[in-house]
């Protein structure tokens, strides 16, 4: 869905770098280099970004309407 605020393993805050990471990948930078550039050195934080699937646009049409 959306990127978690903290890493599940170490508890480091990771969500604030999501947009920067996506911009670097969109520019054509390799994923491993983009993770290095945004400052993720721990493998647990890196896997949070590598394994993330952004499904919010696919799930949003099925959400309940606001009242």
C-alpha positions as CSV (number, residue, x, y, z in Angstrom):
1,X,0.0,0.0,0.0
2,X,2.0,3.0,1.2
3,X,5.6,2.9,2.5
4,X,5.7,2.2,6.3
5,X,7.0,5.1,8.4
6,X,9.6,2.9,10.2
7,X,11.6,-0.1,9.3
8,X,10.0,-3.3,10.7
9,X,13.4,-4.6,11.9
10,X,15.5,-1.8,13.3
11,X,12.8,0.9,13.8
12,X,14.6,3.6,11.8
13,X,12.5,6.3,10.1
14,X,12.4,5.5,6.4
15,X,9.2,7.0,4.9
16,X,10.6,10.6,4.5
17,X,13.0,9.4,1.7
18,X,10.5,7.6,-0.4
19,X,9.9,10.5,-2.9
20,X,13.6,11.2,-3.3
21,X,14.3,7.5,-3.9
22,X,11.5,7.3,-6.6
23,X,12.9,10.4,-8.3
24,X,16.4,8.9,-8.5
25,X,15.1,5.6,-9.9
26,X,12.9,7.5,-12.5
27,X,16.1,9.3,-13.6
28,X,17.6,5.9,-14.5
29,X,19.9,5.4,-11.5
30,X,20.3,1.8,-10.4
31,X,18.2,0.8,-7.4
32,X,21.3,-0.1,-5.3
33,X,22.9,3.2,-6.1
34,X,19.7,5.2,-5.4
35,X,19.5,3.5,-2.0
36,X,23.1,4.5,-1.3
37,X,22.5,8.0,-2.3
38,X,19.4,8.5,-0.1
39,X,21.4,7.1,2.9
40,X,20.2,3.5,3.5
41,X,23.2,1.3,4.5
42,X,21.3,-1.2,6.6
43,X,20.0,-4.2,4.6
44,X,16.8,-4.3,6.6
45,X,15.9,-0.7,5.6
46,X,16.9,-1.4,2.0
47,X,14.6,-4.4,1.8
48,X,11.7,-2.3,2.9
49,X,12.1,-0.2,-0.3
50,X,13.1,-3.1,-2.6
51,X,10.2,-5.3,-1.6
52,X,7.6,-2.5,-1.5
53,X,4.7,-2.6,-4.1
54,X,2.8,0.7,-4.4
55,X,-0.8,-0.6,-4.7
56,X,-2.7,2.4,-3.3
57,X,-4.0,3.5,-6.8
58,X,-5.3,0.0,-7.4
59,X,-7.0,-0.3,-4.0
60,X,-8.4,3.2,-3.7
61,X,-11.5,2.7,-6.0
62,X,-12.7,-0.1,-3.6
63,X,-12.4,2.0,-0.4
64,X,-15.6,3.1,1.5
65,X,-16.8,6.6,0.7
66,X,-16.4,9.2,3.4
67,X,-19.6,10.2,5.3
